[in-house]
Amino acid sequence: MPKLKTSKAIAKRFKVSSSGKFLRHKASKSHLLQKKSSKQRRHLSSTCSVDSKDIKNIAMNLPYL
């Protein structure tokens, strides 16, 4: 059986935590930051876990993580 290819675009966007959950960065942190409050920018910097509906698609494209 051939080796499975890892989707590099998905590998750059998601990380796996030590407990096995997929982590992602929050959106809206790239530009137009001057109108956002410091609290909002600080909370956008943190990572959050991926929704349960998306885990199957991400895990299919990351076979070796």
C-alpha positions in Angstrom: 0.0 0.0 0.0 1.4 3.4 -0.9 2.3 6.1 1.6 -0.4 8.6 2.5 0.3 12.3 1.6 0.0 14.9 4.3 -1.8 18.1 3.2 0.9 20.7 3.8 -1.7 23.6 3.8 -3.6 21.9 6.7 -0.4 20.9 8.5 0.6 24.6 8.7 -2.7 25.7 10.1 -3.4 23.1 12.7 -1.4 21.6 15.6 -2.1 18.5 17.8 -2.2 19.0 21.5 -0.7 16.5 24.0 -4.2 15.2 24.7 -4.8 14.6 20.9 -7.1 17.6 20.2 -6.5 19.7 17.1 -5.7 23.3 17.8 -6.2 26.3 15.5 -5.7 30.1 15.6 -8.6 32.5 15.7 -9.4 34.6 12.7 -9.5 38.4 12.3 -6.0 39.1 13.7 -4.2 40.0 10.4 -5.3 43.5 9.6 -7.6 46.4 10.7 -6.4 46.0 14.2 -6.5 49.6 15.2 -10.3 49.7 15.6 -10.2 46.6 17.8 -9.7 46.9 21.5 -6.7 45.6 23.3 -8.8 43.0 25.0 -10.2 41.7 21.7 -6.7 41.5 20.1 -5.4 39.7 23.2 -8.2 37.1 23.0 -7.8 36.6 19.3 -4.1 35.7 19.9 -5.0 32.6 21.9 -5.5 29.2 20.3 -8.7 27.3 20.5 -9.7 23.7 19.8 -11.3 22.7 16.5 -15.1 22.0 16.4 -16.1 18.3 16.6 -17.7 18.5 13.1 -14.4 19.4 11.5 -12.1 16.9 13.2 -12.7 14.1 10.7 -11.8 16.2 7.7 -8.6 17.5 9.3 -7.5 14.0 10.6 -7.9 12.6 7.1 -5.5 15.1 5.7 -3.0 14.7 8.5 -2.4 10.9 8.6 0.8 10.9 10.5 0.0 13.3 13.4 
